[in-house]
Amino acid sequence: MDLQNLAYALTQVAHNFGAVAVVGAPLFARWPLRLQAAARRPLAWLVLIGWAVQGLSGAGFGAISYVWYGAFPDIHGIAVAALLLKMACAATGFVLAGLLLLRALRWPAPRHEAVWGVLLLLGVTALTAAAFLRWFS
């Protein structure tokens, strides 16, 4: 068995489930019904964990390359921009999900809607950037 490919595949599995969480949970929180803040709390945890998984598994891809090749992947141009965009989405999404967990029960409904909308936008943007990163690297 090729351990490098196994490591990449298992990391990709984690990355995929993180992607489902960061897009699916905000979508569910906003549609088809607008859930109340308390009902959205488990979804906020799912988003927070999803962004953490995205960040850790993304770093894992680089670490696997470094271990097997002694260098990080050689990317440039559009791929670098896509990677930076994904990293910005992950950091922002993680912070926003954390704020939801810490302060959301005191927020007015319009702020809830706005934050969940931003979380959805961040997830979709990161998924889109992933396609560019994959195909331009």
C-alpha positions in Angstrom: 0.0 0.0 0.0 1.2 3.5 -0.9 1.2 5.3 2.5 1.5 8.7 0.8 -1.6 8.2 -1.2 -3.4 6.8 1.9 -2.4 9.9 3.9 -3.6 12.2 1.1 -6.9 10.3 0.8 -7.7 10.3 4.5 -6.9 14.0 4.7 -9.1 14.6 1.7 -12.0 12.7 3.5 -11.6 15.0 6.5 -11.4 18.0 4.2 -14.6 17.0 2.4 -16.6 16.5 5.6 -15.4 19.9 6.8 -16.6 21.4 3.5 -20.0 19.9 4.0 -20.2 21.3 7.5 -19.2 24.9 6.5 -21.7 25.1 3.7 -24.5 22.8 4.8 -24.9 24.1 8.4 -25.3 27.8 7.4 -27.6 26.8 4.6 -29.8 24.8 6.9 -29.8 27.6 9.5 -31.2 30.0 6.9 -33.4 27.9 4.8 -36.1 26.6 4.4 -37.1 27.8 7.9 -35.4 30.5 9.9 -34.4 28.8 13.1 -34.3 30.6 16.4 -30.9 31.4 17.9 -31.0 28.6 20.5 -31.9 26.1 17.8 -29.0 27.3 15.7 -26.5 26.7 18.5 -25.6 23.1 17.5 -25.2 24.3 13.9 -22.8 27.0 15.1 -20.7 24.3 16.8 -20.8 22.3 13.5 -19.5 25.3 11.6 -16.8 26.0 14.1 -15.6 22.4 14.0 -15.9 22.3 10.2 -13.7 25.4 9.8 -11.2 23.9 12.2 -11.2 20.7 10.2 -10.7 22.7 7.0 -7.7 24.5 8.4 -6.1 21.4 10.0 -6.6 19.2 6.9 -5.5 22.0 4.6 -2.3 22.2 6.6 -2.2 18.4 6.6 -1.9 18.4 2.8 1.2 20.7 3.0 2.6 18.6 5.8 2.2 15.4 3.8 4.0 16.9 0.8 6.8 18.2 3.1 7.3 14.8 4.7 7.4 12.8 1.4 9.1 15.4 -0.8 11.0 17.6 1.6 9.2 20.7 0.3 5.7 22.2 0.3 3.7 21.9 -2.9 5.0 24.2 -5.7 2.1 26.5 -6.5 2.0 29.9 -8.1 -0.4 32.4 -9.6 -4.0 31.6 -9.4 -3.4 28.7 -7.1 -1.7 30.9 -4.5 -4.5 33.4 -4.6 -7.0 30.6 -4.2 -5.1 29.2 -1.2 -4.9 32.6 0.5 -8.6 33.1 -0.1 -9.4 29.7 1.4 -7.3 30.5 4.4 -9.0 33.9 4.9 -12.4 32.2 4.7 -11.4 29.6 7.2 -10.0 32.1 9.7 -13.0 34.5 9.3 -15.5 31.6 9.5 -13.9 30.2 12.6 -14.1 33.6 14.3 -17.7 34.3 13.3 -18.8 30.8 14.4 -17.0 31.4 17.7 -18.8 34.7 18.1 -22.1 33.1 17.4 -21.4 30.6 20.2 -20.3 33.3 22.7 -22.7 36.2 22.0 -25.5 35.2 19.7 -28.2 34.8 22.3 -27.9 38.6 23.0 -28.0 39.6 19.3 -31.0 41.0 17.5 -32.5 38.8 14.8 -31.1 40.8 11.9 -27.6 40.4 13.1 -28.2 36.6 13.3 -29.3 36.6 9.7 -26.4 38.6 8.6 -23.8 36.5 10.3 -25.3 33.2 9.0 -25.4 34.7 5.6 -21.7 35.7 5.8 -20.9 32.1 7.0 -22.7 30.7 4.0 -20.9 33.0 1.7 -17.5 32.1 3.2 -18.3 28.4 2.8 -19.3 28.8 -0.8 -16.3 31.0 -1.5 -13.9 28.5 0.0 -15.4 25.7 -2.0 -15.1 27.6 -5.2 -11.5 28.6 -4.4 -10.7 24.9 -3.7 -11.6 24.1 -7.3 -9.2 26.8 -8.6 -6.5 25.7 -6.2 -6.9 22.1 -7.4 -6.8 22.8 -11.1 -4.3 25.6 -11.2 -1.7 24.0 -9.1 
